[in-house]
Amino acid sequence: MLMIALITGATSGIGHATAEAFADLEYRLILCGRRQERLDELQEELGARTTVITLNFDIRSRDEVEEAISSLPDEWKAIDVLINNAGNAHGLGPIQDGNIDDWDQMIDGNVQGLLYVSKAVIPQMVEQKRGHIVNISSIAGKEIYANGAVYCASKAAVEAISTGMRLDLTQHGIKVTNIAPGAVETEFSVVRFKGDTDRAAKVYEGFTPLKAEDIADAIIYAVTAPTRVTIADITILAGAQAAATTIFRK
């Protein structure tokens, strides 16, 4: 049986690496993102290996999410795997200096967006009595650090949602996996520092960070585990990283 995976935030970083990994397994792919030109490139790149549909929408918009998912052809609506990867970090500073627009973007993307996409997909999984949801959280959802209160809160919410989903959905044959990466070198820091590439590069100086492919490997491990196995939670740190903000740099 051909399997279908829907991946949000597929145009870069962990999402892109995960799309590559699922293409290697010959999953049919529904790749979602906001940058149409990158979606087009992905469709051309991966379309030679598997069947690909792209959806251009912003997960922060409930209307866009509902419209995009409902637009899928009937044969594509029986989604087997949902990867809730899309999210963001904006700004790094004490809460008293926080930018409320940044807070809104993090809460809307990391929490509400994940819920909007999940709500659009889960009913079909319940009906078919099978499925697997993978939520990409963060070490920041497990360890709160100074100057990151709202981002950490948004990822702590993902941790709670993952647990709540598992409690509600296991009885319907749906697995839920929460994956919490540590320091991964992607666009994450560039976005957090609003395009300041020099400042972003300093985040990864003096040690070897994780790669997006490392997280994709963990996702594949969880999704391809035997039916009798649920990988509930994985925390992945870089080799030089002992905790969220404890990194041993050379």
C-alpha positions in Angstrom: 0.0 0.0 0.0 1.3 3.4 -0.9 1.7 5.6 2.1 1.0 9.4 2.2 3.0 11.8 4.4 2.0 15.5 4.8 4.9 17.7 5.9 4.5 21.4 7.0 7.5 23.7 6.7 8.8 21.5 3.9 10.7 24.2 2.0 13.9 24.3 4.2 15.7 22.8 7.1 14.2 19.9 9.0 11.1 19.8 6.7 13.2 19.6 3.5 15.4 16.9 5.0 12.3 14.9 6.1 10.8 15.2 2.6 14.0 13.8 1.2 13.9 10.9 3.7 10.3 10.0 3.0 10.9 10.2 -0.8 13.6 7.6 -0.3 11.0 5.3 1.2 8.7 6.0 -1.8 6.0 7.8 0.3 3.7 10.0 -1.6 4.3 13.5 -0.4 2.1 16.5 0.4 4.6 19.3 0.9 3.4 22.5 2.5 5.0 25.9 2.8 4.7 29.6 2.2 7.3 30.0 -0.5 5.9 28.9 -3.8 9.2 29.0 -5.7 10.7 26.6 -3.2 7.7 24.3 -3.3 8.1 24.3 -7.1 11.8 23.4 -6.8 10.9 20.6 -4.3 8.3 19.2 -6.6 10.7 19.1 -9.5 13.5 17.6 -7.3 11.5 14.9 -5.5 9.0 14.3 -8.3 11.5 12.1 -10.0 11.5 9.7 -7.1 7.9 9.8 -5.9 4.5 11.5 -6.4 4.4 15.0 -4.9 1.6 17.5 -4.3 2.4 20.9 -2.9 0.2 23.2 -0.9 1.0 26.9 -0.4 -0.5 28.3 2.8 0.4 30.0 6.1 -0.3 27.6 9.0 -1.1 30.7 11.1 -4.3 31.3 9.1 -7.1 29.0 10.0 -8.9 29.8 6.8 -5.9 29.0 4.6 -5.2 25.8 6.4 -8.8 24.6 6.0 -9.0 25.6 2.4 -5.7 24.0 1.5 -6.3 20.6 3.2 -9.9 20.4 1.8 -8.6 21.1 -1.7 -6.7 17.8 -1.7 -8.0 15.2 -4.2 -10.0 12.5 -2.5 -7.3 9.9 -3.1 -4.8 12.1 -1.2 -6.9 12.7 1.9 -6.2 9.4 3.5 -3.0 10.8 5.1 -0.9 8.2 7.0 1.8 10.4 8.5 1.5 14.1 9.6 4.8 15.9 10.3 4.0 19.1 12.2 7.3 20.8 11.5 6.5 24.4 10.6 7.3 26.9 13.3 9.4 29.9 14.1 11.5 31.8 16.7 11.5 35.6 16.7 13.8 37.7 18.9 15.9 36.9 21.9 15.8 39.2 24.9 14.2 39.7 28.4 10.5 39.6 28.5 10.2 43.2 29.6 11.7 44.3 26.3 9.8 41.7 24.2 8.1 42.7 20.9 4.5 41.7 21.0 4.4 41.1 17.2 7.2 38.6 17.7 5.2 36.9 20.5 2.1 36.7 18.3 4.1 35.1 15.4 5.6 32.4 17.7 2.3 31.6 19.5 0.3 31.7 16.2 2.8 29.5 14.3 4.2 27.1 16.9 0.9 26.5 18.7 -2.2 27.6 16.8 -0.8 26.6 13.4 0.1 23.1 14.6 -3.5 22.8 16.0 -5.1 24.0 12.8 -3.3 21.6 10.6 -3.8 18.7 13.1 -7.5 19.4 13.3 -7.8 19.3 9.5 -6.0 15.9 9.3 -6.9 14.0 12.4 -10.6 13.2 11.7 -9.6 11.2 8.6 -7.0 9.3 10.6 -9.7 8.5 13.2 -12.0 7.3 10.4 -9.3 5.1 8.9 -8.2 3.8 12.3 -4.6 4.4 11.7 -2.0 7.2 11.4 1.1 8.7 12.9 1.6 12.3 14.0 5.1 13.7 14.6 5.3 17.0 16.4 8.6 18.9 16.2 9.1 20.5 19.6 12.4 21.7 20.9 14.8 21.3 23.9 13.4 24.8 24.7 10.1 23.1 25.4 11.7 21.1 28.2 14.2 23.6 29.6 13.2 27.2 29.9 16.1 29.6 29.4 16.6 33.4 30.0 15.6 35.7 27.2 13.5 33.1 25.5 10.3 33.0 27.7 7.7 33.1 24.9 9.5 30.8 22.5 10.1 28.3 25.3 6.4 28.6 26.3 5.3 27.9 22.8 7.4 24.8 22.6 6.3 23.7 26.0 2.8 23.9 24.6 3.8 21.5 21.8 5.1 19.1 24.4 1.7 19.2 26.2 -0.3 18.9 23.0 1.8 15.8 22.0 1.0 14.1 25.3 -2.7 15.1 25.1 -2.9 13.9 21.5 -1.5 10.5 22.5 -4.0 10.2 25.3 -6.9 11.0 23.0 -5.8 9.2 19.8 -4.1 5.9 20.8 -7.4 4.2 21.1 -8.0 5.0 17.5 -4.8 3.4 16.3 -3.0 6.7 15.9 0.6 7.0 17.2 2.0 10.4 18.4 5.7 11.1 18.6 7.2 14.3 20.0 10.7 15.2 18.9 12.7 17.8 20.7 15.9 18.9 18.8 18.7 20.8 20.4 21.1 23.0 18.4 20.4 22.3 14.7 22.1 24.4 12.1 19.2 25.6 9.8 17.5 28.9 9.0 16.3 28.9 12.6 18.8 31.5 13.9 18.7 33.6 10.8 14.9 34.0 11.4 15.3 34.5 15.1 17.8 37.3 14.5 15.7 38.8 11.7 18.2 38.2 8.9 21.4 39.1 10.8 23.5 36.3 9.4 26.6 37.3 11.3 24.8 37.0 14.6 23.1 33.8 13.5 26.5 32.2 12.6 27.9 32.9 16.1 25.3 30.5 17.5 27.1 27.6 16.0 30.7 28.7 16.5 33.1 26.4 18.3 31.2 23.2 18.1 29.6 20.9 15.5 25.8 21.4 15.6 23.2 18.9 14.5 22.1 18.8 10.9 18.6 18.7 9.6 19.2 15.2 8.4 19.8 14.0 11.9 16.3 15.0 12.9 14.9 13.5 9.7 16.6 10.2 10.6 14.9 10.2 14.0 11.5 10.9 12.4 11.9 8.0 10.0 13.0 5.8 13.0 9.8 6.6 14.8 7.5 6.3 11.9 8.9 2.9 10.7 9.0 1.3 14.1 6.9 -1.9 14.4 3.2 -1.5 15.0 3.7 -2.8 18.6 6.1 0.1 19.3 5.3 3.8 19.9 8.2 6.1 20.1 6.6 8.7 22.4 9.4 11.3 22.9 12.9 11.8 21.6 15.3 14.5 22.7 18.3 15.0 20.4 21.3 17.1 21.4 24.4 18.0 19.5 27.5 16.0 20.7 28.9 19.0 22.5 25.6 20.1 24.0 24.7 19.0 27.5 21.5 21.1 28.0 19.5 23.8 26.2 22.1 26.5 26.8 25.1 24.4 27.9 27.4 23.9 24.9 31.0 23.1 25.3 32.8 25.2 22.6 36.4 24.9 21.5 
